[in-house]
Amino acid sequence: ITLCLTTLLLCPSASAHGVFWQLQDNNLVLMEGHQPGHGHDDSPAVPLESAWVKTLLIAKQTPDKTPTWDPLPLGTTITIPASTALSLTILDWGWWTKNTEGTHHQHPDQVAAPLQAWYSKETIKHITTWLPGAEKPAGEAFEISPQSNPLEKHEGDKITLQVTLDGVPIAEAVVTYQGQVR
């Protein structure tokens, strides 16, 4: 069982695709597209281009039982060992601007008659094994951290989350799940 918490920062849905980890051999590969069985067409998911990945951290447990976050080098294909207990990936999608002709992956200064613009970042916290201290944020960018082991939860169970920006809690943060405020 794995849990993947994904958050978008400053971004109304930039794409219908998802970003997710997929098991391949003994590694997890960061993919984009539709997960098998969840797409509206037959287009396969593909490995995410590494240029979008700003940070990739994995947690390692220390003797005092608190995880430390170690950066991993970014290769052409973003992979982590399948045995990784906890990882944090920060994606930087850049500027998106909407005008009457559509949505463009450009800064609003580069688009004629912009109507709306946003800067898009995404964080993915992937949990396969709960580590003591995993409820604490890594302190990188925007994070949602479960305050207890989410792998012990069942469908319909409530979960307490802490929302942070650069490790500092955001008071009264609004969290949505499947389009509903929770």
N, C-alpha and C positions, 0 to 999 in steps of 0.2 A: 504494500500500500504506500502510495506517495501522495503528497499534498503539494500543490503549486499555488502560491499566492501571487497574483499578477496585479499591478497597479499602473494606471496611466496618470501622468501628471500633466496638467494643462493641456489636455487633449480630448476634444470630443471625438468619438470613434474615427480614427484615421484610416482604418481598413477593416474589412470583414474577416481578415485572416487572423490567426492566432499565432503566438510564439510559444513553443512547448518543448520539453525534453523528451526524446524518444530513444528507447533502448536499441542499440546496434552493437552486436557482439558483447564485449564487456564494458562498453562505454555508454554514456548518455550523450546524445548529439542534440544541439540546439537547432530546432527546426522552425520553419515558418510555413503557414498554409493552414489546411484543415487537418485535424487529427483524423486518422482512419475511421470511417463510418460517420463522421460529423460534417462532411462537406456537402455543398449543394450541387457539386459536379464531381467528375472523376479526376480532377487535377490533383496530382500527388503533392504532398508536402516536400519541401526541399531544405537542405541545410541553410541556416541563416547566414547571410554575408557577414563576415567578421567586422567589416567597417562600421556596422551599426552598434557593436558592443563597445561600451565605454569602460566597463569594469566587470571582472569575473572574480569572485571570491569564494573560497570554500572554508568551512569551519573545521578546525581541528580541536579536539578536546585536550586540555592541559591537565597536569596532575591535580590541580585544585578544582577540577570539574567544571571550569568555565571555558567556553569555546573561544578560540582566537581565530581571526579571519585572515587568511593568507591569500594574496593575489595569485592568480594563475596566468601564465603567458597566453596570449591570444594567437591562435594559429589560423590557418585558412578556414578550417572547419572547427567550430567551437565544441569541444568535448570535455567531459569530466568523467572520472572513473564511476562506474555504476554503483560502487560501494560508498560513494560520497554521501554522508549523512545529511548535510545542510549546505546549500549554496545560495549565493546572491549574485544576480546578473543585472547590470544596469545598461539599458539600451538608450541610445540617443538618436531619435528619428529626425531631429532638426525641425526646421520651420515648414509649416503647411499654411497655404493661403487660399481662400475661396473668393472667386469673383463670378460674374454672370456666365463665364465660359466653363466653369468647373472648379475643381480643387487641384492645386498645384503644389508640388513639393519644393517650394521656394519661399524666400523671405518676402514679406509684403512689399518691400521697396522694389522688388524685381517683377511684380505682377501689376498689370494695368487695372485700375479701378478696384482695389481690394475691398471686399465686403467684410471679411472676417479672417483673422490669422491666429495661429497658436503655435507654440513651441512644444514638441512632444518628446517626453522621456517615459520610459517604462522600466519598472523593476520587477524582477521575478525572484521570489524566494522559494526554493525547491527543498522540500523536507522529505527524506526517506526514513530517517531515524531521528527520534527526538533526543537531543543532548541536554543535560542539565545546563541551565544558563541560556538556552536557545531563545528564551522569551525576551532577551535583551537585543536591541537593534545593533547592527554592525556599525551604525553611525555614518552610513554612506547614503546620500541623496534621500529620496522619499521611500519609506518602508512601512509595511504593515507587518507587525510581529504578533503571532498568537501568544497569549499569556499563559497557556497551559498546553499540554500535548494534544494537538489536533488529530493525531493519528488514532487516538482512543475514542474519538467522537463517532457518533452514528448519524445517519440521515435524520434531520430534524432537531438535533442537539444544538444548543446555543454555544457560541464561542466568544470569548473576550479577546479583543484585539487592541494593540496599541499602535497608533499612527504617529510616525516621527518624520521630521525633516532634518537631515544631518545629525541624527541621534537625539534631537530635542523633541519631546512630545508636542503634538499639535492639539491644543484645547478644542473640544467640541467638534472634532473632525467628523464629517458625514461619510459613512461607508455604505456602498450599495452592493448588492449581490443579485445577479440576474435582473438588473434594472430596477430593483426595489431597494429603498432606503431601509437599512437594518439598524 
